[in-house]
Amino acid sequence: MARKTTKTGSSRKSSGSKRGRKPARGKGALARRVLLLGLDGATFDLMQPWAEQGLLPCFKELLDTGARGLLRSAVPPTTPPAWATCITGLGPGSHGIYDFRASPLEDPNRGIVHSRHIKGEKLWQRLNAHGKRAAVINVPLTYPPEPLDGYMVTGMLTPGDEVDFTFPKQLRHQLLDRVPDYRINVDIPQYDTAFEEDAHAFLDIVKAMGRARGEAIRRFLVEEPCEFTFAVFVLPDRIQHLFWKHLDENDPLGRTPEGQRIRAAAIEAYQELDRQMAALLDTLSDDDLLMVVSDHGFGPTEAFFNVNHWLAEQDLLKLKTGSAVKKRLFFHAMDAGESKLVKGLLPRKLQREIRFRVRKTRSSTKDEFADALDRDATRALFVSVATQGIYIVGPGLAERERIRDRLAAELESLAGPDGRPLCDWVKPREEVYAGPRAMLAPDLLFQARDYAILGRHHLGARRLFDVATDLPIGFHRQHGILLARGPGVAAGATIEEAGLEDVAPTICAALGVPLAEQYEGRDLRADWGRKT
């Protein structure tokens, strides 16, 4: 890759270098270099058994020779707040990221968030300010790329590979020339995997993306080494969202012939990831620190809670007349398309064509509210799966509190589709978030069955709940993974009570960089230095 990079003198004048704390003595050896490897959505629930069965030898080696622990995600455990917390060492109440789009309390048009929306000093800015070069490769929320002492290839939320997604700019051409199969992301809503042949085609795409990603990262590590490299693989997350129950051999869907075939193909994709990890580890020395993290865990989806349908029943959300009709017709058509009668009558080829046409209009960042919502008559809305919370909009403070208290009480008493209480907890935002940006969070947050029942934002849904028993899908859980190997790391050590906010301070300490006063996390090296 590029041998020449541009250094930014401004980053070396950061006020953080004057007010930061020095790492506490005796907490762990310093590292020559650090490789922070993100495995989006990775969970021990899947990868550890496969490693023990000999299917993932590199992951097994890390389990045997390094330290490990669960890694607590943000609340809710979704991509935007989680990776922003990892990047800054701050919680959402401080860095201000809750969704793929801006908070409606800040921007009624809810523009897509980008790297400049993240408040607080980013980890690579901190390291640059203290003379450490940094490489940032495919980390979500990094578009547009920013100047740094090192280089950057942006990740999820990059508009596409036709834009300038690298720093320096010429790195884009060098990357695509050297690794022509490189792709930034796979946007799940645009793929349909209801038919088995399409499921296998999707797995082939994700596996190829992982292979190209690994090749690019390895070239960077060998040809343009930096003291700090942060690279993210998204393969686990993309597979688990669509096929979680197929991956679980104890689930009824995982025991079907189709489930077994899909699980075998999915494991091959994880094995490709494992091979790429092994190749990256081969570039490291005994003086280098490896940290492997995931932004959240994973589990099965049992049902969807159509929150905006519920809010409409409460007379708190209204659609424009024309939009309401279109939304209802859309869901009628979707229901009809899923019926056994229609599936029996329509040729398979036509079913696939219809589904693909629908999928091509979808995006994980699409805003359903732009032209559909009657904003003058709406007082509460659920804007996205990423937030798992309800915003109260429009009224004055006294009415906002009254609406919030009413919704909290009704959510606490609401039953799920099986008749049992729906929510594990319901909390106002001030009980969940603290910091100068906490006022941008949803007014009311909830967790339904450990996110196995997932709040969904679709407008025009016909039912309060859509049961997902027959769908192989999954969604995020609160705890991801943390693995470490390198200087000061004791084999077999257990890392207790770690959170994503601890990653940045730990890396700074491992590289001998003073910790910033902003950090809300801690240096984890004391934990991984003690064998348990």
N, C-alpha and C positions, 0 to 999 in steps of 0.2 A: 504494500500500500504506500501511501505518501510518506516520503522521508522528510519533507519540510512542512512545518506547521507554523502558525502565527501565534505569537505570545501577546497577551493583553496586559499591558502594564497596569491598567486600572484595577484588575483583580488583586494585584499585589498590595494595593493601598487600602484593602478592606479594614474597616474599623474593628472587625472581629479579632484581628491579630493583636490589638492593644488591650482588649478587655477579656480575652479568652482565658480559661483555666488551663494550667498544665496538667497532663495526665498524672494521676496519682502513682507514686512509685510502688514497685512490687506487684503491680496488677497484671504483668505479663510482658513477655519479650517483644521487642520491636521487630517489625517485618521489613524486608528490603522492598517488596512490592506486595500489593493486595489485589486479588481477583475476586470481585463480588459478582457471583453468578446468580441471576434471578431465574427461577423456574416458575412461571406464572401458574398459580393454582395447584402446585405440587402438594401432595399429601402423603404422609407415612402410611395411611390406610391402604393405599394401592402399592406404592413403590417399595415399601419395606418387605411385604410378603413376596413380591416378585424378585427382589434382591436375594432373599433367603432361599428362593427356589433356584438360584443361579441364572436368572434371566437378565439381571442388570448387574454385571460384575463390577463396574466402576462405582455404582451407588453402594454396592455391598462393601467394597473396599473403604469407602468413606465412612460407612457405619462402623466398620471394625477398627479403623485407625484414627478416627477423629472424635470430636465432641458433637453432641446432638441435643436438640430440644424442640419443643413446640414453639412456634412464633406467633404471638398474638397480633391479629390484624387491627385495622381501624374499625370503627362502628359507623355504618355497617361495613362488613368485610367485602368491599367492592373496589374495583380497579382504581378509580380516580383518587379517593382519599387515601387508599392504602399505599400506592406507589409514591404519592406526594409526601406521605409521612416518612417513608424510607429515604427519600431524597433529602429531606430537610431536618429530620430529627424532631419534627413538630407534629402535634395532633391537628386534626382538621380545624379546630377552633382558632388555631394560629395561622396555618398555611392557607386556609380558606377554600379548599377544594372539596366539594361534596358530590360532584356529578361530572358527567362528560360535558355538560352545559352549565352556564352561569346560573347562579341562584336567581329565581324570579324576584326576590327581594332586592336584588342589586341591578338586574337587567331584565325588564319585562319581556324582551325578545329572546332571552336565553341563548346568547351566542355560544358556540363551541369553545371550551376552555383551551388554553395553550400554555406554553412554558412561562410566559410572562405573567400569567394569572397567579402563579404559585408565589406566595409571600414567604419571606425568610430566605436566608442564605442557603444555597444548594451545596451539597457535599463537595462537588468538584470545585466550586468557587472557593470554599474554605481551604481545600488542599492547594489550589493554585496560589492563594494568598500567602501560603507558607512554603512555596518553592517546589511543590509536588505536581508533576504533569499528570493529566487525567485523560482517559479514553472512555467515552460514553456511547454504548452501542445498543440501539433498539430498546431503549428505556421508554416506557409510555410517558406521555405528557412532556416530551422534550422538543416538540416542534412548535415554533420554528427554531432551528439550531442557533445556539448562541456562541459568540467568540469565547474561546478558552485556551489556556496553555495546554495543548494536546489536540484532540479531535473528537468529533461527535457525529454519529449517525442516528437520526431520530427514529422514534418508534411509533406505537399506536397513537392514533389521531393525526398522523401525517396524511395530508390529502391524497398522496399518491407518489409514485416514483418519478413523475415528470416534473415535480417541483424541486427546489433546492433543499434537500433534506440532510445535507452534511455541512460540517465546518471542518476545514475550509471547503469552499464550493467545489473546487476541482476534485475533491475526494469522491464525489458522487460518480463521476465518469470512471475514475480508477476502480472503484468498487464494482460497478456494473460490468466493466471490461474484464476484471479478474474473476468475478463470481456472477456470471450472467443470470443464474437462476435465483439470485437474491431477491426476496420479497419482504416488504416491511411488515405486512399483517395479513391475516385472513379474517374477514368480517363475517362472523357466524350467521347472522340473519339472512345473508345473501345466498346461503347454501341450503339445499333441501336434501335431507338424508332419510326420508321416509321409505324409499325403496333401497333394497340392499346394495344394488350396484352403485347407486349414488353415494351411499355410505362409504363403500370401499374407495370410490374415486376421491372423496373428501379426505380420507385417511392418507391416500397417496400424496395429495397436495400438501397436507400438513407435514408428512414425513420428509418430503423433498424440501420444504421450507426449513425444517430443522437441520437438514444436512447442509444446505447452503449457508444458513446462519452460523453453524459451527465452523465451516471452512473460512468464512469471513473473519470471525473472531480470532481464529488461530493465526491467520495471516497478520492481523493487527498485533497480536501478542509477540510474534516472532520478528516481524519486520519493523514495527514502530512501537516498541515497548514503552510503557509509562509506569510510574510508581503506583498508579491506581487505574484499574480497568473495571468498568461496570457494564455487564452485558446481560440481556434478558432473552430467554427462550420462552415462547408462548405456547408451545406444543401441548403441555398437559392441560391447560385451561381450555383450549379449543376442543380437544377430544372429549374431555369430561363433561362439558356443557351438553354435548349431543348424545353421549353414549355411556353415561355413568352407570346405569343399571345393567348394561351389557358387560361392563368391566367387572361387575360384582358377580362372581359365580354362584353366590348364595341367593341372589335375587331371581324371582321367577323369569324375568326377561333375560337374565344372564344364562339361564339353564336351557333356553330354547336353542335349536340348531342354528338359527340366524344369530342369536346372541353369542354363541360360542365362536362362530366364524368371525364376527365383528371383533370380539375380544382378542382373538388370535392376531388379526390384522392390526389392531390397536397396539398390542404388546410389541409388535414389530416396529411400530413408530417410536415407542418408548425405548426400544433397544437401539434405534438409530440415535436418539438423544443421548443414551448412555455411552455410545461409541464416541460421539462428539465431545462429551464431557471428558472421557478418557484422553482424547487427543489434546484437549486444553490442559489437562493436568500434567501431561508430558512436557509442556513448555515451562512448568514451574520448577523452582529449586526448593531445597529444604528451608531456605531463608524467606520464602514467599508464603503469604497467608492466603488461604482459600476460604471464602465464606459462601455458602449456598443458602439462598433464602427463597421463600415463596410469599406472595402478597396476601394469600388467604388459603384456607383449606377447601374441602369439597364434600358434597354429600348428595343424596337423591332428592329430587323434587317430587312431592306428593300431590300438590295442588297449587293453583294460582288463586289469589285473592284479588278480585277486580275492584280495587279501592275506589276508583272514580265512579264506578257503577253505584257503590255504596254511598259515596258523597252526593251523587245525584238523587238517590232515594232520600237523603237527609235534606234535600232542597238547598244544598250548598254549592252545587256545581251545575252549570247550564251550558248547553251548546247552542250555537246559532242554528236556526231552524233548518236551513239547507244542509249544514254539516251533520246535524243529528240524523236526518234521513239517510244520508250517504253512509254514515257509520253503521247504522242499523242494518242497511242492505248488505254492507260488506260482511258483517258477522252472520247474517242469515245465510249468505252465500258460503261462508266458511263452514258453518255447521252442516249445510247441505252437502258440501264437498266431502266432509268427513263421514257422512252417513254410509252404512253398509249397502243400502239400496243403490245410491249413486255410484259407489265404488264397484258394485256388481254390474251396473249398466254401462259405465264409461270404459272404453278401451284403456288399457294400461298406458299406452303411449300418450293418449290425450290427457290422462290424469297427471302424468309427469310434466307435460307441457304447460298445463294450467298452473301447477304448483310452482314451476320455475318462473313463470311470468310474475306471479305474486311475489316470490322471493326477491327478484331483481329490483323491486321497488323499496325493499327494506334496508335498514341500516341501524347499527347499534347506537348511532348518534342522531337519528332522525327525530325531529320535533313534531309531535302530533298536534300540538296546541296552537301552532302559528295562526291558522285561519279558522279554526273550529270553535274556539272557546268564546262564549259570551262573557267577556271580562267584566262588564258592568254588573252582571247578575251573579258572578261566581265569587264565593267567599272562601272556598277551600279546594285544594287540588293536590293530587299525587302526581309528581312530574316525571318520575322515572324509576325503573327497577334499582338503579344505582343508589338512590337516596333512602329507600325504605322509610319514608316519612311524609307527613302531610304539611304543606304550607298553607297558612291562612293569609289571605290577601285582601286588600281593599279597606276593611273597616278600621276604626280607631282602636286604640289600645284596650279600652274596656271591653269592647265587643269581641276583639281578638281573643282575650283571655276567657270570655264566656264561651265562645265557640270551641276553644281548645279544651276547656274543662269538660264540656259536653261530649266532645268526640272521644276524649280519654276515657270517660266513664263508659261510653257505649262500646268502645273497643275492648275494654277489660271484661265486659260481659258478653261479648260476641262469641258465638260458637263456630267451630270449623265445620267442614262438610260431614264429619263423623259425629258431630254433636258434642265433642269435647271442647273446652276453652281454646280459643284460637291463639291468643298471644301469650308468650312467655313473660313479656313485660311491655309496658307502655310508659313512656317518659317524655316530659317536656325537654326541649333542647338544652336548657341550662343544667339539667342533671346529667347530660351526656357529654357536652362540649364546654370547654373553657378557653378563653383567649379573645383577642381583639376582632376576630372574624367569626366568632360563634353566632353573631346575630344574623348571618347569612344561611344558617342551617335550617332545615325544616322545623316548624314550630312544635311538632309532635312526632316522635319516633316510636317504632314498635318492632318487636321481633316475634315472628309467628313460627312456632315449632322449630326453633333453631334454624330458621330460614328454609325449612323443608316445605312450608307453605309460603309462597313468595308473593309479596305485594306487587301488583302489576298495574301499569298506567293506561292501558288501552281505553280509548274513548268509544262508547257505543256498545260495550260488552253487554251481553244479554242476561248474564247470571252473576250472582255474587261470587261463586266459586266455579272454577273449571278443574275437575279432577284430572290428575296426570298419571294415574296408576299404570296406564298402558303405554306411556311414553318413556323412553329410556333416558330421559334428560336428567341433569343435575345442576346444582348451583352451589355457591360459595358457602363456606363455614368459617368460624371465627379463628381457627388455629391452622397455620401453615407449618412449614418446616424450617429448621435452622441446622446447618451442618458447618463445622469448622475444622480445618486442618492446617498446621503450620507452627511457627515459633510459639512456644508457650502453651500449646494445646495438648492436653493429656488425652491419650486414647481411652475411649470409654467414658469420658466426662459427660455429665448431664448438665445442660444449661437450663436453669430454672427461671420461670416467670419472665421470659424475654418477650419484647414487643418490637414492632417495626421501628418505633422511635429510638430504639437502642442501636440500630445499625450504624447510623452516621457517627455518633460519638465513639463507638467501638473502633471503627476504621480510622478515625482521626487519631485516637490514642495509639493504635497499632503502628501508625506511621510517624509517631512522635510529634503530632500536630496538636497544639492546645485546643481544648474543647471550647466551643462557643457558648456564651452565656445563654443563648436562645434555646439550647438543647433541652428537651423535655425527657430525654432518655438517659441511659447510663452506659458506662463502659462494661461490657460483658466478660472481659478477659479473665477476671477473677474466677468466674464460674467455670470456664472451660479449662482452667489450669488445675482444677481439683478432680482427680479421678474418683468416681463413685462406685 
